[in-house]
Amino acid sequence: MKYIARPAAVLLLEDGTVYHGKAIGAIGTATGEICFNTAMTGYQETFTDPSYFGQILVMNNVHIGNYGVHEEEVESDGIQIAGLICKSFSESPSRIKSHGSLQDYFTKQNKVGISDVDTRAIVRHIRSKGAMNAIISSEILDIAELKEKLKAVPSMAGLELSSVVSTKKPYFMGSPDAKFKVSVVDFGVKKNILRCMVERNIYVKVFPYNASFEDLVEWQPDGFFLSNGPGDPGAMGFTKPLIRKMMDSGIPLFGICLGHQLIAETCGIKTYKMHHGHRGINHPVKNLLTGKSEITSQNHGFAVSEEDTRNAKDVEITHINLNDQTIEGLRLKNKDVFCVQYHPESSAGPHDSRYLFDDFVNLMEKARIAAKKISA
């Protein structure tokens, strides 16, 4: 194993807290909202998740980079996090199938990070004080200068970011001969969501975040899907007319994460900024329809209002978080519309929740049978 002397780096939080460590990745400066992830594995999938766009990420697991990177273990076309914070950073991957080191991966994509800091203390601080903006730098070590730069960083609350990470033009995935077709609205979709659909005999067409309803139905889909993505759902009121038309179309609609929040907003259910969010692959959720519990993959800093949800007469709560009782799933009582706050595609794991894709397929199958009976 080779050891590389790395330059000094500093992490400054919005409340003035300072941590000193060593530089990882590119030499530079990164800003964003600080958050933490409790997963013990799957760091590459996490770093490439578009929902993390604009965020500086603390990894709870001590060792990061030890198994390198692999070209197939990505959720988008590149690293989405603004910056990385970890305790122990490995420049030399030990996995035989690795395609390179995490250090080279970050350097090539000009991503900044800091290691050799007390991540346990940082996570405890975030859990106590809440989410806040932060700055990492390996080129500027003067705290006063960093404080001035940090003042210019906007709050995540009120930010619309899907337009930054969404595809610019439609594209396809799967076989044209598949049994079902689904129109996907890309607010920052993870690749494994699309893979899970393709595995279930679905041909997907992925549309930009601002696609019109006419664009989506022209393809004659069997289902609609609203993807995950970054930013504040409350700043995306422009999606409500589109989603309302989807709901009223009679075509099954499925939403994940940001898609879940946008469906809730369209139903008159407000969303709110969480104290420090849910991020990791070990969050317990209970399915209220079956009584079963599942371990889930999560990544969100906003949630839907429990009070508004319980007051919405046509909406049923289907899943709750067993850690804090927040709303994790909804369905409409009189329409083929359902959504979950967490990530059933679960890359890098676990796979407890992938049945939700099967539920989506079953809804499309039932809708197709019903349409045939009407036409007959």
C-alpha positions in Angstrom: 0.0 0.0 0.0 1.3 3.4 -0.9 1.1 6.4 1.4 0.7 9.9 0.0 1.4 13.0 2.0 -1.7 15.2 1.4 -2.1 18.9 1.9 -4.0 20.5 4.8 -7.7 21.2 4.5 -10.3 22.9 6.6 -14.0 22.4 7.1 -16.0 25.4 8.3 -19.7 25.2 9.3 -22.2 28.0 9.1 -22.3 28.3 12.9 -18.6 28.9 13.1 -17.5 25.4 14.0 -14.1 24.5 12.5 -12.4 21.1 11.8 -8.9 20.7 10.4 -7.9 17.7 8.3 -6.2 16.6 5.1 -7.2 17.2 1.5 -8.7 14.5 -0.6 -9.6 14.7 -4.3 -8.9 17.9 -6.2 -7.3 20.9 -4.5 -10.0 23.6 -4.3 -13.0 24.8 -2.4 -16.5 23.3 -2.1 -19.7 24.7 -0.6 -23.2 23.3 0.1 -25.5 22.0 2.8 -23.8 19.5 5.1 -25.5 16.2 5.7 -24.5 12.7 6.8 -25.1 9.2 5.5 -25.3 6.1 7.8 -24.5 3.4 5.2 -21.6 1.1 5.7 -21.1 0.4 2.0 -22.1 1.7 -1.4 -20.2 5.0 -1.3 -19.9 5.3 -5.1 -23.6 4.8 -5.6 -24.2 7.5 -2.9 -21.7 10.0 -4.4 -23.3 9.7 -7.9 -26.9 10.0 -6.7 -28.4 13.3 -8.2 -30.5 13.9 -5.1 -27.2 14.9 -3.3 -26.6 17.7 -5.7 -25.5 20.8 -3.8 -24.7 19.0 -0.6 -21.5 18.3 1.3 -21.6 14.7 2.6 -20.3 13.2 5.8 -19.8 9.4 5.6 -20.4 7.7 8.9 -18.4 4.6 8.0 -14.8 5.0 9.0 -13.1 3.6 5.9 -13.9 5.3 2.5 -12.1 4.4 -0.7 -10.9 1.0 0.4 -12.6 -0.9 -2.5 -12.0 1.8 -5.1 -14.5 2.5 -7.9 -16.2 0.5 -10.6 -17.8 1.9 -13.8 -21.0 0.0 -13.2 -21.6 1.2 -9.7 -22.9 4.6 -10.6 -26.4 6.2 -10.4 -25.7 9.0 -12.9 -23.0 10.3 -15.2 -20.7 11.7 -12.5 -20.2 12.6 -8.9 -23.1 14.7 -7.7 -22.1 15.6 -4.1 -20.5 19.1 -3.7 -17.8 17.7 -1.4 -16.8 14.8 0.8 -16.0 14.5 4.5 -14.6 11.2 6.0 -12.4 9.9 8.7 -10.1 7.4 7.0 -9.5 7.8 3.2 -7.8 5.0 1.2 -5.8 6.0 -1.9 -5.1 2.3 -2.7 -8.1 0.1 -3.4 -7.9 -3.6 -2.5 -10.7 -5.0 -4.7 -9.4 -6.9 -7.7 -12.3 -5.8 -9.9 -11.8 -2.1 -9.1 -11.4 0.2 -12.1 -9.4 2.8 -10.1 -8.9 4.7 -6.9 -11.5 7.0 -5.3 -8.7 9.6 -5.2 -8.3 9.6 -9.0 -12.1 9.5 -9.4 -12.5 12.7 -7.4 -9.5 14.4 -9.0 -10.7 13.7 -12.6 -14.1 15.2 -11.7 -12.6 18.1 -9.8 -14.3 17.2 -6.6 -13.0 18.4 -3.2 -13.0 16.6 0.1 -11.4 16.4 3.6 -10.4 13.4 5.6 -8.8 12.8 9.0 -11.5 14.6 10.9 -13.7 13.3 13.7 -16.8 12.4 11.7 -18.5 11.1 14.9 -18.2 14.6 16.4 -19.4 16.2 13.2 -22.5 13.9 12.9 -23.4 14.5 16.6 -23.1 18.3 15.9 -25.5 18.1 12.9 -27.9 15.9 14.8 -27.9 18.5 17.6 -27.8 21.8 15.7 -29.5 20.6 12.4 -28.6 20.9 8.8 -26.6 24.0 7.8 -24.3 25.2 5.1 -20.6 24.4 5.1 -17.4 25.0 3.2 -14.4 22.7 2.6 -11.1 24.1 1.3 -7.6 22.9 0.6 -6.6 26.1 -1.1 -7.8 28.7 1.4 -7.0 28.0 5.0 -7.8 31.5 6.4 -11.0 31.1 8.4 -12.1 34.8 8.0 -11.9 34.5 4.3 -13.8 31.2 4.3 -16.5 32.8 6.5 -17.1 35.5 3.9 -17.4 32.9 1.1 -19.8 30.9 3.1 -22.1 33.8 3.6 -22.8 33.8 -0.1 -24.0 30.2 -0.2 -27.9 30.0 -0.5 -30.0 27.9 1.9 -31.3 24.6 0.6 -34.8 25.7 1.6 -36.4 27.4 -1.4 -33.9 26.0 -3.9 -35.1 24.4 -7.2 -32.3 22.1 -8.4 -33.9 19.6 -10.6 -33.5 21.8 -13.7 -29.7 21.5 -13.2 -29.5 17.7 -13.0 -32.4 16.6 -15.3 -31.8 15.3 -18.8 -31.9 17.9 -21.5 -33.6 15.7 -24.0 -35.7 12.5 -23.9 -33.9 9.1 -24.1 -35.0 5.4 -23.9 -34.0 2.5 -21.8 -35.0 -1.2 -22.2 -36.5 -3.1 -25.1 -39.1 -1.6 -27.5 -40.8 -5.0 -27.4 -41.3 -4.9 -23.6 -44.8 -5.5 -22.3 -45.3 -2.1 -20.8 -44.2 1.5 -21.5 -43.6 4.1 -18.8 -43.1 7.8 -19.2 -40.5 8.9 -16.6 -40.2 12.6 -15.6 -36.5 13.1 -14.7 -36.0 15.4 -11.6 -32.7 13.7 -11.0 -33.4 10.0 -11.6 -31.1 7.2 -10.4 -30.1 4.7 -13.0 -31.0 1.8 -10.8 -34.7 2.9 -10.8 -34.7 2.6 -14.5 -32.9 -0.8 -14.3 -35.5 -2.1 -11.9 -38.3 -1.1 -14.4 -36.4 -2.7 -17.4 -36.0 -5.9 -15.4 -39.8 -6.0 -15.1 -40.4 -6.0 -18.9 -40.9 -2.2 -19.1 -39.7 0.1 -21.8 -39.0 3.5 -20.4 -38.8 6.9 -22.0 -37.1 9.5 -19.8 -38.3 13.1 -20.2 -36.8 16.4 -19.0 -38.2 17.9 -15.7 -40.2 20.5 -17.7 -41.9 18.1 -20.2 -45.5 18.8 -20.9 -48.4 16.4 -20.3 -48.9 16.2 -24.1 -45.3 15.1 -24.5 -45.8 12.3 -22.0 -49.1 10.9 -23.4 -48.1 11.1 -27.0 -45.9 8.1 -26.4 -49.0 6.2 -25.2 -47.5 4.9 -22.0 -49.1 2.4 -19.6 -47.7 4.3 -16.6 -46.2 7.5 -15.4 -43.3 7.9 -13.0 -42.0 10.9 -11.1 -38.4 10.5 -10.0 -36.2 11.4 -7.1 -34.1 14.6 -7.2 -32.5 17.4 -5.3 -33.8 20.6 -3.8 -37.0 21.9 -2.1 -40.3 20.5 -3.4 -42.0 23.6 -2.1 -40.1 25.6 -4.8 -41.5 23.4 -7.6 -45.1 24.6 -7.8 -44.8 24.6 -11.6 -45.1 20.8 -11.6 -48.6 20.8 -10.0 -50.6 21.3 -13.3 -48.7 18.4 -14.9 -49.1 16.1 -12.0 -52.8 16.9 -11.6 -53.3 15.9 -15.3 -51.4 12.7 -14.6 -53.6 11.9 -11.7 -56.8 12.6 -13.6 -55.7 10.6 -16.7 -56.5 7.2 -15.3 -53.0 6.0 -16.1 -51.2 4.6 -13.1 -48.7 7.0 -11.4 -45.8 6.0 -9.2 -43.5 8.5 -7.4 -40.3 8.1 -5.4 -38.7 10.6 -3.0 -39.0 14.0 -4.6 -41.7 12.5 -6.8 -43.5 11.5 -3.6 -43.2 15.0 -2.2 -44.5 16.6 -5.4 -47.6 14.3 -5.5 -48.3 15.3 -1.9 -47.9 19.0 -2.7 -50.3 18.5 -5.6 -52.8 17.0 -3.2 -52.6 20.0 -0.9 -50.2 18.4 1.5 -47.3 20.7 2.5 -43.7 19.7 2.7 -41.2 20.9 5.2 -37.4 21.1 5.8 -36.3 18.4 8.2 -34.0 19.0 11.1 -31.2 16.8 9.6 -32.9 14.4 7.2 -32.7 10.7 6.5 -29.8 9.3 4.6 -28.5 5.7 4.6 -29.4 2.1 3.7 -30.5 1.0 7.2 -33.7 3.0 7.9 -36.7 0.9 9.3 -40.1 1.5 7.7 -43.4 -0.2 8.4 -45.9 -1.0 5.6 -49.3 -0.3 7.2 -51.1 -2.2 4.5 -49.3 -5.5 5.2 -48.1 -5.0 8.7 -44.6 -5.9 7.6 -41.5 -3.9 8.3 -38.6 -3.4 5.8 -35.1 -2.0 6.0 -34.9 0.8 3.4 -32.5 3.1 1.5 -33.2 6.8 2.1 -31.9 10.2 1.0 -34.0 13.2 1.7 -33.9 16.4 3.7 -37.6 17.3 3.2 -40.7 15.4 4.3 -44.5 15.7 3.9 -46.7 17.1 6.7 -48.4 14.4 8.8 -51.2 16.8 9.9 -52.0 17.7 6.3 -51.8 14.1 5.2 -54.3 13.0 7.9 -56.6 15.8 6.9 -56.6 14.9 3.2 -59.7 12.9 2.8 -58.7 11.1 -0.5 -55.2 10.2 0.7 -54.2 7.1 2.7 -50.9 6.7 4.6 -49.3 3.4 3.5 -45.8 3.6 5.2 -44.3 5.2 8.2 -40.7 5.6 9.5 -40.2 3.5 12.7 -37.4 5.9 13.9 -39.4 9.1 14.0 -42.9 8.2 12.7 -42.6 10.5 9.6 -44.7 9.7 6.5 -42.9 7.3 4.2 -45.7 6.3 1.7 -49.0 7.4 0.4 -51.7 6.3 -2.0 -54.8 8.0 -3.4 -58.0 6.2 -2.4 -59.9 6.8 -5.7 -57.0 6.7 -8.2 -54.1 4.4 -9.3 -51.6 6.8 -7.7 -49.0 5.8 -5.0 -45.6 7.0 -3.9 -42.9 6.4 -1.3 -40.4 8.7 0.4 -37.6 6.2 0.4 -35.7 4.4 -2.4 -37.0 0.9 -3.3 -34.4 0.5 -6.1 -32.0 0.4 -3.1 -28.6 0.7 -4.7 -26.4 -0.5 -3.0 -29.0 -2.2 -0.9 -31.0 -3.6 0.8 -33.7 -5.1 -1.5 -36.6 -5.3 1.0 -38.7 -2.7 -0.9 -38.4 -3.7 -4.5 -41.9 -5.2 -4.4 -43.1 -1.7 -5.0 -42.0 -1.9 -8.7 -44.1 -5.1 -8.9 -47.0 -3.2 -7.4 -46.6 -0.7 -10.2 -46.6 -3.4 -12.8 -49.7 -4.9 -11.3 -51.5 -1.6 -11.5 -50.6 -1.2 -15.2 -51.8 -4.7 -15.9 -55.1 -4.1 -14.2 -55.6 -0.8 -16.0 -54.9 -2.5 -19.3 -57.5 -5.3 -18.6 -60.0 -2.6 -17.6 -59.4 -0.7 -20.8 -60.0 -3.8 -22.9 -63.3 -4.5 -21.2 -64.5 -1.0 -21.8 -63.5 -1.1 -25.5 -65.2 -4.4 -25.9 
